[in-house]
Each structure stands twice: as C-alpha cells, then as structure tokens.
Amino acid sequence: MAPANQPVLTPDQREEMLRVLKARFEKNKNRHRDVAWADVAAKLDANPAKLWSLNEMELTGGEPDVVAYDSATDEYVFYDCSAESPKGRRSVCYDRQGQDSRKENRPEHNAVDLAAELGIDLLTEEHYRALQQLGAFDTKTSSWIQTPAAIRKLGGALFAEYRYGHVFVFHNSAPSYYAARGFRGSLRV
C-alpha cells in the first residue's frame, strides 16, 4: 500500500496501464531478453506509486518499457522508449535556475523539476547511450540528459540526439529551450 500522500492509480487506470505495458513488453522483447512479464507485473503490483509514475511517463508520450534487470538491487529498469523525445515534455529549460533566468518567453516547465514531479530520473549520458543500443531514438528531436555539476555551475547543460548513425552529446545554456527538445526518464521498480 502506498503512503497516503503518494499518488496512485484508480483500479481502472491500473488495469489499463498494465495492459499497455504488457503489450509493449511483448512487442519489444529485444529490449529485455531473459525477463519474464510475470516478474515485472509482480514488482508493479507491489509498488503502486511506481506504476503511477509509469502512467505519467505514458501520458506525456514516453512509452516506457523495461530495458534492464539489476540483479544487485532486484529492480527492473524502465526508460522512455518513444521514437522521439516525449512530446508532452518538450519546450522545457534544463532546470529551475535556467527557467527563472529567462527574462521573456519563459517556458511553463523545466526538465529537472518535471522529472521529479513524475517520480523519474533524467537519463544520464551512459543511460542514453545504452538506450541507443536498443534502436534509433531521437533522430529528429533531442533530449536533455543529467548534467555534471561542474558544467551546470558554469551555466551549461547537456543534451543528446542520434544522427548519422551516431550518438551526439552537446551542450547548451540551461535557459534555452526548443520545440524539438525534451527529456527522457528512467524508473527503477
């Protein structure tokens, strides 16, 4: 049972989300070889707050799917697996400081805070590169990724994309935002 202040899905929402996740899981077995859906479903049943986060990932266009099993922690790892950066999470600055520093045309959200609201983590560069081993993602869009503190302290932030058969990691100022740049998240269950 989730704590009282933790958001959870209604029974109908729960069943629909499990149906969507199972269908995606079965359609994309190359992402999670040697993982059984029954084991993933049992973890989701035991973690209603995590299922809520997966639903939020889905609602914002992320198409979450299992990409790994961490035997050291006994957790399944989900990433946003939408072909392009999740549509409901685009046009965002990197973080609150970047968002607040904009004098005009301030976007409604920023990637770091929105990820926290969804209960997920931004992908790291390592995670982003691992995702690209499962397919070609962000061929027309780009995604903010976790930025090292030393870079962020100087006003920059990192984003990545897949072009010309290669993963590119770039920098931009944290206040910048573009219609084709969002962020991808990860969740451990």
ABEGO torsion letter per residue (X at the ends): XBBAABBBBBAAAAAAAAAAAAAAAAABAAABBGBBAAAAAAAAAABAAAAAAAAAAAAAGAGBBBABBBAAAGBBBBBBABABBBAAABGBBABAAAAAABABGBBABBAAAAAAAAGBBBBBAAAAAAAAAAEBBGAABBBBBBBBAAAAAAGBBBBBBBBGGBBBBBBBBAABBBAABBBBBBBBX
